[in-house]
Each structure stands twice: as structure tokens, then as C-alpha cells.
Amino acid sequence: MTPSPGTTATPGTRVLLACFSRAGENYYYGGRRNLDAGNTEVLAGMISDRIRCDIYTTQAAEPYPDAYDPTVDRNVEEQQDDARPAIANPLPDTAGYDIVLLGSPVWNMRAPMIMSTLIESVGLTGKTILPFVTYAVSGMSGIDDHYRDALPGSNVRDGLAVRGETVTQAASGLDEWLYTNDLI
């Protein structure tokens, strides 16, 4: 199966890809490496090369540190506080979209709390939600189930999980997921 860039399987379907990603020092096979683009950003780029979609990049009003350990510490605190970190850029108007792809890394077994800010701040009722994540050790980690609980008026489908260290080799699994969800 070879996807045709800029097309979707269902004519007239409007797709929004909304993601959060973090560059800088990242986990890499038990060690660390510095990324110019976060793994989720790379995967989002691969998706947008395959389907016609608008892209919304979620940016934290208080950016996460470039260093890995301080980011982990901040994330743990945000999760413990059930925080909703502020988003810097204006939120997307989701009214004209049929499908919303939600992309993020997996941090401490869940999506970063800024994704909760996003999904609680935009209208997703009646939308088909397709979660995708990049991870180090945890796989999907139930993030699609979390979205199902948080978005009862939406059709949340099974997500795509790609190991961050192998994101650039994810084409066949990505294509299969997009095909299964009628996007290519």
C-alpha cells in the first residue's frame, strides 16, 4: 500500500492533527540524546506527509526545560497536582473538522497534562478521535482509554504507539493504522 500525499480515503472529510512534542534531551535506549525535533513531531510530520490535514502544534505557555530530568520532575508534579498547564498559542476552532488526531509523548504512563488542557478547552463532541503517541518503554499506556473516559461524546478509536527511538522506521505501522482508520 502506497499512500498518496495530500489525500484521505473519504472525500470531504476534514482532519485536524493536534499534537504536543518536546525537543531537547530525550530518553534513548536507557541513556540520553539531544533531539532537534521531538519524536511526536517527527511522527506528526510523517502523518501530514500522507494525508491532507491541518496541523495545530500545542505549545506550553511556560516551556518545558530542554534537559530531560527537570522535564520529568515537572511532569510528575503536574500529574500529582492534576494540573492543566496553560497553552501559549490560540486554540484551534474544531467546528469544521470530522476527525481529530491527538498526538503526544507518553510521560510517566500517560499523556502530558497539557493534553488534558487541550482536550478540555476545544470542542471534540461528535468528532472521531485518533490518538497517537511516542514512548520510551510503556507503549500506548491506556491513553486511548483515558481519552474515551474524558471525551464520552466522541468516537475515540484505538491509538497508534511508536517507540521514540524507532520513530523514523514507523512507516509501515503508521500506514496500516491510517488505512484501518480510512485515512489512506
Secondary structure, DSSP 8 states (H G I E B T S, - for coil): ----TT--SSTT--EEEEE----EEEEETTEEEEESS-HHHHHHHHHHHHS--EEEE--BSS---SSHHHHHHHHHHHHHTT----BSS-----TT-SEEEEEEE-BTTB--HHHHHHHHHS--TT-EEEEEEEESSSTTTTHHHHHHHH-TTSEE---EEEEGGGGGG-HHHHHHHHHHTT--
